[in-house]
Amino acid sequence: MYCRSWSVIIFFLALAVGEIAGAGNNPGPRQTGAQRRLAAVPINDFALTDQQAAPFELRNLAGQVLIVAFAYTTCPDVCPLITASLRQVQIGLTREERKQVHLLTVTTDPEIDAPKVLSAYGKRYGADFDNWSFLTGEVSALRKVWQNFGVGVKRKGRGLVDHTPLTAVVDQKRLMRFAYVGPSPDSKAVLHDIRALLLEW
Amino acid sequence: MLRVDPVTWFGFARIFFFLIGLVACGRNARMDMLYAERCIACHGPGGRGDGALAASLPSAPPDFRDTVQGKSNNQIRRIIAEGRGLMPAFEPALRPAEITDMLQMVRFLSREGRDLAWWERFDTLVVAHCNIPWETVLGYDEPTDTKKP
């Protein structure tokens, strides 16, 4: 009798452990938005190449709020959502705000993303290149930028890259203040952050 | 010792390419891999527009069973190569043969669970036909002997 009751307890314990383990394996529904985090990371100057194959230097945007996204053009995952959100941010800016805000999309796949490819990509999203630059460059130069923003980049194959889906809001003093991590950063929240920084300045 | 002249070798090469084209008709692991890497997140495992990312998109991806039937191979190839809406343009990253693989995969998925019209059964052969380097097989690219008077 004693032995039998123990075996029943062990059976139910095993069932419970199985349930917990099973729940841990279940990925659940995929996150649809980006998480907004506060940050305080100093951003260094960098020099890259824009979508018109012209040299780009960050120091030329002194005194402007920057929205910096990391994406690549052949991404079949979150990058299209990030770029579409950035376009919504650009549309949401007033004419006056556009002079004080610059959007940057930094590629995570320089092997594919030549200036011409980036230009076609930007046009497909309706980007206004007046205050939105799509940047590429040598891997060594890009790696420094990725590291500065804390973006991990891992090449999986031709035109396939794993990377941190970061959209950063950088203030006029070159300090990353907000980090949106994930697909589809909420354009309204980004616009709110931009306006808060413009008021601070 | 059997000696084969270059013209005969060229003939063998033509037959070889022709056979490769025919063998390439079926769904293969390369197509599945390409689809899993580049398409499945939005279009879903069966091409029904129910991928993991579909809910995040501003408009739902199409169900291949509804949309692919009415499109020519060239139209589908152009969408894969140049992108559409939020779908990326894959041409910079993929070789033409890989785009053909994607095209065939889309055709395969569009047929699943449907009663096929009899002419659609030949789609695979049509795609394979387009994939054969006919210039090489038929010798169109051979320089012609032009004898000037």
Interface residues (C-beta under 8 A of the other chain):
Chain A: P29 R30 T32 G33 T73 T74 C75 P76 D77 V78 C79 P80 L81 A84 I112 D113 A114 V117 A120 Y121 R124 G157 R158 G159 L160 P183 S184
Chain B: E37 R38 C39 A41 C42 A52 L53 A55 S56 L57 P58 G83 L86 M87 P88 A89 F90 P92 A93 L94
